[in-house]
Amino acid sequence: MSDLILISGGRLMDPGQGLDGVRDILVGKGRVLWIGHAPPPQEPDKVLQGQGLVVSPGFVDLHCHLRVPGQEDKETMASGTLAACRGGFTTVCAMPNTRPPVDTPPLIEFLKDKASREGLVRVLPVGALTRGRVGKELVEMEAMARAGAVAFSDDGHPTGSRIMRQALEFSRYLGLPVMDHCEDPELAREGLVNEGVVSLRLGLRGMPSQAEEAAVARDVAVAGLTGGHVHIHHVSSQGSLEHIRRGKEKGVKVTCEATPHHLTLTDDRLLAPIPYDTNLKVNPPLRSERERKALAEALREGLIDAVATDHAPHALVDKLVEFSRAGPGMSNLETALGSLMALVHRGELDLLTLVARLTIGPARILGKELGSLKVGWPADVVIFDPDREWTVDPQALASRGKNTPLGGEKLKGRVMATLVGGKAAYLDPSLKLEVPESRKAKI
């Protein structure tokens, strides 16, 4: 039987229940058992002191690359889910662009089995949208949904219009979202960075924001035509947001996510302090400050439903090459909260809204009983210090992917503990699970 753990005296922030105040919370048997002011109705076996810390539902990541199966040189189930724990994520959606791609029910089953044996957090598999992720033929969506796929995506590859219409027809029937990497290939021209002043100064081929916006407009239109649920991956431009806004106003079932790096970094970082830093190569590319501000405002108002990390670990050899040959993506799970807290500390976002976009926002897109600490729901909890400063050391990351552009930077905001299903999966060395005095007396 699992221990009953009392988290005492923390600032409980649960946007799913509209809670923000000092509360105690008792968890056990994998569930939230009670929320209130001590004493709890049952004597706890262990106590975790939360004074001065924020206690929130565990974060839910809609978009994470665990590289399993086939790319364990970049990440393993163990290293990726440990990184998730240390970042406060208790549920991660694993993208299917692996080797082989997760495009059949047996591969969904394989991933679930692997996660149950080696994972430290909940791993929800996202199935590929097309066989081999080559955009020609839909996967067996219904069979993969029965096997456990929570959504479908050819992430990294744009989806053609015919396939998107077929997929969204099935999406309506299955009640699962189709997630799209929005990019018009002809407009994108295999661009390496945002098209603008920075691309001109660096002499790198630019990708205009219109390459994303054209695909977003198409997706919103097709979702309106079919009634299916389209979810836009890593939105990066103001123009995309306007298409999404108009779709939502018309009642189209469209949701979207933004990444920590698109919310906090701009393409200016490619000029200094490390010109051509391949750790800044992402797709879609980092945009201008105007676009970044538009994303932050859309996150605040709720037009952007969720923050998703797009955690993309790479081996050293994938990044220690010319910019044009470097793999896109950055290691994000462990730096996400610290990066995003910059928006709070400089007044662009309030903390409760940030917690909402990391918890109940993504959970609602999945339609799962996650992202809130309602009594009876899974006891997935993160405890963090919003003011704790720490310096990013890439070599100290649990992820095999050390490819972060934040190495040496000081962040303000750090995860102190993560509970998954009521069990402590990660504890900062400064915190301890204590046996209460009343329990000691009985021992």
VENURVEN-V627170 format. One record per backbone hydrogen bond with DSSP energy under -1.0 kcal/mol. CO is the residue of the C=O (numbers start at 1). NH is the residue of the N-H. If there is no record, write none. Layout:
BEGIN
CO:NH
CO:NH
END
This chain:
BEGIN
4:45
4:46
5:27
6:48
7:25
8:50
10:12
10:23
11:55
12:21
14:17
14:19
19:14
21:12
24:36
25:7
26:33
26:34
27:5
28:31
30:379
31:28
32:376
34:26
36:24
46:6
47:434
48:8
50:53
53:11
54:384
55:13
56:382
59:90
59:91
61:93
63:310
64:95
67:71
69:99
71:74
71:75
76:80
77:81
78:82
79:83
80:84
81:85
82:86
83:87
84:89
85:88
88:59
90:122
91:61
92:124
93:64
94:126
96:98
96:102
101:103
102:128
104:108
105:109
106:110
107:111
108:112
109:113
110:114
111:115
112:116
113:117
114:118
115:119
122:92
124:94
125:150
127:153
129:139
130:133
131:134
137:131
139:141
140:144
141:145
142:146
143:147
144:148
144:149
151:127
152:179
154:157
160:164
161:165
162:166
163:167
164:168
165:169
166:170
167:171
168:172
169:173
170:174
171:175
177:152
178:231
180:233
184:188
185:189
188:191
193:207
196:200
197:201
198:202
199:203
199:204
205:192
205:193
207:195
208:211
209:213
210:214
211:184
212:216
213:217
214:218
215:219
216:220
217:221
218:222
219:223
220:224
221:225
222:226
223:227
229:178
230:255
231:180
232:257
237:241
238:242
239:243
240:244
241:245
242:246
243:247
244:248
245:249
246:250
247:252
248:251
252:254
253:230
255:232
256:305
256:306
257:235
258:308
259:263
260:264
261:265
266:269
267:270
268:271
270:276
274:277
277:280
278:281
281:329
287:267
288:292
289:293
290:294
291:295
292:296
293:297
294:298
295:299
296:300
297:301
298:303
298:304
306:258
311:65
315:318
316:319
316:320
318:327
319:321
322:325
322:326
330:312
332:336
335:339
336:340
337:341
339:342
340:343
341:345
342:346
343:348
343:349
344:347
350:354
351:355
352:356
353:357
356:361
357:307
358:60
359:363
360:364
361:365
362:366
363:367
363:368
368:370
374:377
377:32
378:380
379:422
380:58
381:419
382:56
383:416
383:417
384:54
385:414
388:413
390:411
392:408
393:396
394:397
402:404
403:331
406:409
409:392
411:390
414:385
416:428
417:383
418:425
418:426
419:381
420:423
423:420
426:418
428:431
434:47
436:440
437:441
438:442
439:443
END
